[in-house]
Amino acid sequence: MKIKVCGMKKPENIVGIANLRPDFMGFICYEKSPRYIGHNIIKSINALSSEINKVGVFVNASMEEIKDKSAAFGFDYIQLHGNESASFTKKLNEKGYSIIKAFQTSANFDWSSLKTYTPFVDYFLFDTPTKQYGGSGKKFDWAILKNYTEQTPFFLSGGITNNDIDTIKNLSFEQLIGIDINSKYETEPGLKNIDLVKQTIKQIKK
């Protein structure tokens, strides 16, 4: 199972987490987020090992903004974490970007809406509904994932802690490929507890 550490912000912390070799590291490009990255960490991101997939997380951004920041930071994946349409996702895919499309998932989520996105994304990510577009530290009812019938692999996100790893590994969702961790591993927004992340990587990989 893969692990994505999201919401990285501080140069030294980026290096510390990178040394643990997570599969993906996510960087928030949404200005309203407390984890929003500035251009001062371009060198830190560009210096990451090619073994770590760098993900730029955008919320309802323009095509031009995604293009500019992807070029500056060298993102391997674009995560669309807002209300982006399937047509917008298609256009981004046609420009050659690898895409993770996030959805805020609840009991009344329309699973059939995913079909229009499926041809254009590499992964889905299912997160807890929040006005802030993520980082809530809260879980949603994972049982509703039984309604997912697409073949596209997905990440599970939303309030995951070390105590959840064994439960997650025992979930019987064929397309569950990994977890996305963020706020529950922080000492402050954007600053991850390296020891906690290390424990989770060890648990998820064993």
Buried (B, 14 or more C-beta within 10 A) or exposed (E): BBBBBBBBBBBEBBEBBBEBEBBBBBBBBBEEBBBBBEEEBBEBBEEBEEEBBBBBBBBEBEEEEBBEBBEEBBBBBBBBBBEBEBEBBBEBBEEEBBBBBBBBBEEEBEBEEBEEBBEBBBBBBBBBBEEEBBBBBEBBEBEBBEEBEBEBBBBBBBBBBBEBBEEBEEBEBEBBBBBBBBBBBBEEBBBBBBEBBBBBBEBBEE
